[in-house]
Amino acid sequence: MPRVIVIGAGISGLAFTKTYLQLSNYYTSFSLPKPVDKLAPPTDKSSIPKSFTSSLSLSNPLIPTETHDIIIVDENLSLGGSWCRSRIYPNLYTQNALGTYEFSDMPLEGEGVANEAGYIAGWKLEEYLARWSEKWELTEKMRFGIKVNTICRDPTTHEWILDTNRNPPPEHLSGISEDVGRQLRLYCDKLVLAVGTSSEPNKPYIPGQEFIDDGDMVHSVELGD
Ligand SMILES: Cc1cc2nc3c(=O)[nH]c(=O)nc-3n(C[C@H](O)[C@H](O)[C@H](O)COP(=O)(O)OP(=O)(O)OC[C@H]3O[C@@H](n4cnc5c(N)ncnc54)[C@H](O)[C@@H]3O)c2cc1C
């Protein structure tokens, strides 16, 4: 199997990974995942599979050790992208009415999912995506706190080469990444960019901001932290 890296654990990255695995016959009709009732906490202790850290040299071809070599990397420390835990604050609601923002195989329902006007709560969406990922066995394929800085392609082997580094976690999550700051070069045969259109915060300069000294300037992506 080719080694596949998906950049982005938002809705697009998750949907791609599940579809890819499904089309690769990863899920058989006898072992379709069952819905989960317990949420797994975000983990990032698992290491990158060896096949992604070595180049495929033509003289020494690497034989992938896993049947399905796919990982999802994300610079955030948990899944969800726009709906990632670190971005969610109590009054963040989606602009979607209940029933209009969910995958067809799993309804987004339950107590407190929507407000009185019928709009879905942001944190419920994050929880929903976590459950859906558990259902489709995607959680174990995610590697968080990995920021992809540059991407290039080896002209000989045609591998994608990703230069990454570990993001430092916020203080209350210290210990989640064991090798913060470490640079890591990853290799893969297929690369999927699911990086979103609004994942990079835009912090415009506000004239006079340097004179505001009685508080920090906070972007909405930091509100959850
Ligand atoms: C505040 C806000 C409110 C929104 N409200 C709604 C709404 O109500 N309804 C609606 O339909 N849509 C809404 N959207 C749009 C929302 O972004 C999409 O619905 C959807 O969540 C996008 O999913 P995605 O997976 O394509 O991208 P994202 O959710 O942005 O995920 C991209 C992921 O890629 C990761 N990434 C990016 N670059 C790198 C890198 N270099 N290295 C490693 N990882 C990287 C990011 O960390 C992120 O986790 C909203 C967006 C924002 C920002």
The ligand as an SDF file (V2000), in Angstrom:
LIG
                    3D

 53 58  0  0  0  0  0  0  0  0999 V2000
  -15.0970   30.8270   13.2950 C   0  0  0  0  0  0  0  0  0  0  0  0
  -15.6080   29.9340   12.1770 C   0  0  0  0  0  0  0  0  0  0  0  0
  -16.9610   29.6390   12.1130 C   0  0  0  0  0  0  0  0  0  0  0  0
  -17.4530   28.8100   11.0850 C   0  0  0  0  0  0  0  0  0  0  0  0
  -18.7740   28.5050   11.0780 N   0  0  0  0  0  0  0  0  0  0  0  0
  -19.2660   27.6490   10.1280 C   0  0  0  0  0  0  0  0  0  0  0  0
  -20.6340   27.2430   10.1440 C   0  0  0  0  0  0  0  0  0  0  0  0
  -21.3900   27.6560   11.0020 O   0  0  0  0  0  0  0  0  0  0  0  0
  -21.0640   26.3850    9.1990 N   0  0  0  0  0  0  0  0  0  0  0  0
  -20.2160   25.9060    8.2150 C   0  0  0  0  0  0  0  0  0  0  0  0
  -20.6500   25.1260    7.3830 O   0  0  0  0  0  0  0  0  0  0  0  0
  -18.9060   26.2830    8.1770 N   0  0  0  0  0  0  0  0  0  0  0  0
  -18.4190   27.1320    9.1010 C   0  0  0  0  0  0  0  0  0  0  0  0
  -17.1000   27.5040    9.0830 N   0  0  0  0  0  0  0  0  0  0  0  0
  -16.2680   26.9910    8.0190 C   0  0  0  0  0  0  0  0  0  0  0  0
  -15.5340   25.7390    8.4820 C   0  0  0  0  0  0  0  0  0  0  0  0
  -14.1890   26.0620    8.4150 O   0  0  0  0  0  0  0  0  0  0  0  0
  -15.8870   24.5500    7.6200 C   0  0  0  0  0  0  0  0  0  0  0  0
  -17.2370   24.2210    7.7990 O   0  0  0  0  0  0  0  0  0  0  0  0
  -15.1140   23.2710    7.9400 C   0  0  0  0  0  0  0  0  0  0  0  0
  -15.0120   23.0750    9.3340 O   0  0  0  0  0  0  0  0  0  0  0  0
  -13.7730   23.3190    7.2740 C   0  0  0  0  0  0  0  0  0  0  0  0
  -13.1670   22.0660    7.4740 O   0  0  0  0  0  0  0  0  0  0  0  0
  -11.7820   21.7280    6.8220 P   0  0  0  0  0  0  0  0  0  0  0  0
  -11.4040   20.3710    7.2960 O   0  0  0  0  0  0  0  0  0  0  0  0
  -11.8440   21.9460    5.3480 O   0  0  0  0  0  0  0  0  0  0  0  0
  -10.7690   22.8460    7.3630 O   0  0  0  0  0  0  0  0  0  0  0  0
  -10.3520   23.1950    8.8520 P   0  0  0  0  0  0  0  0  0  0  0  0
  -11.4410   22.8940    9.7970 O   0  0  0  0  0  0  0  0  0  0  0  0
   -9.8220   24.5950    8.8100 O   0  0  0  0  0  0  0  0  0  0  0  0
   -9.1560   22.1750    9.1510 O   0  0  0  0  0  0  0  0  0  0  0  0
   -7.8870   22.3340    8.5870 C   0  0  0  0  0  0  0  0  0  0  0  0
   -6.8780   21.7210    9.5210 C   0  0  0  0  0  0  0  0  0  0  0  0
   -5.5920   21.7360    8.8730 O   0  0  0  0  0  0  0  0  0  0  0  0
   -4.6090   22.0340    9.8390 C   0  0  0  0  0  0  0  0  0  0  0  0
   -3.4580   22.6400    9.1940 N   0  0  0  0  0  0  0  0  0  0  0  0
   -3.4440   23.7080    8.3670 C   0  0  0  0  0  0  0  0  0  0  0  0
   -2.1900   23.9730    7.9590 N   0  0  0  0  0  0  0  0  0  0  0  0
   -1.3930   23.0380    8.5450 C   0  0  0  0  0  0  0  0  0  0  0  0
    0.0110   22.7990    8.5220 C   0  0  0  0  0  0  0  0  0  0  0  0
    0.8460   23.5620    7.8130 N   0  0  0  0  0  0  0  0  0  0  0  0
    0.5090   21.7630    9.2500 N   0  0  0  0  0  0  0  0  0  0  0  0
   -0.3240   20.9720    9.9740 C   0  0  0  0  0  0  0  0  0  0  0  0
   -1.6550   21.1700   10.0410 N   0  0  0  0  0  0  0  0  0  0  0  0
   -2.1920   22.1930    9.3290 C   0  0  0  0  0  0  0  0  0  0  0  0
   -5.2930   23.0120   10.7880 C   0  0  0  0  0  0  0  0  0  0  0  0
   -4.6600   23.0190   12.0710 O   0  0  0  0  0  0  0  0  0  0  0  0
   -6.7250   22.4730   10.8330 C   0  0  0  0  0  0  0  0  0  0  0  0
   -6.9150   21.5900   11.9130 O   0  0  0  0  0  0  0  0  0  0  0  0
  -16.5720   28.3130   10.0960 C   0  0  0  0  0  0  0  0  0  0  0  0
  -15.2110   28.6300   10.1650 C   0  0  0  0  0  0  0  0  0  0  0  0
  -14.7270   29.4290   11.1970 C   0  0  0  0  0  0  0  0  0  0  0  0
  -13.2620   29.7480   11.2400 C   0  0  0  0  0  0  0  0  0  0  0  0
  1  2  1  0
  2  3  1  0
  2 52  2  0
  3  4  2  0
  4  5  1  0
  4 50  1  0
  5  6  2  0
  6  7  1  0
  6 13  1  0
  7  8  2  0
  7  9  1  0
  9 10  1  0
 10 11  2  0
 10 12  1  0
 12 13  2  0
 13 14  1  0
 14 15  1  0
 14 50  1  0
 15 16  1  0
 16 17  1  0
 16 18  1  0
 18 19  1  0
 18 20  1  0
 20 21  1  0
 20 22  1  0
 22 23  1  0
 23 24  1  0
 24 25  2  0
 24 26  1  0
 24 27  1  0
 27 28  1  0
 28 29  2  0
 28 30  1  0
 28 31  1  0
 31 32  1  0
 32 33  1  0
 33 34  1  0
 33 48  1  0
 34 35  1  0
 35 36  1  0
 35 46  1  0
 36 37  1  0
 36 45  1  0
 37 38  2  0
 38 39  1  0
 39 40  1  0
 39 45  2  0
 40 41  1  0
 40 42  2  0
 42 43  1  0
 43 44  2  0
 44 45  1  0
 46 47  1  0
 46 48  1  0
 48 49  1  0
 50 51  2  0
 51 52  1  0
 52 53  1  0
M  END
$$$$
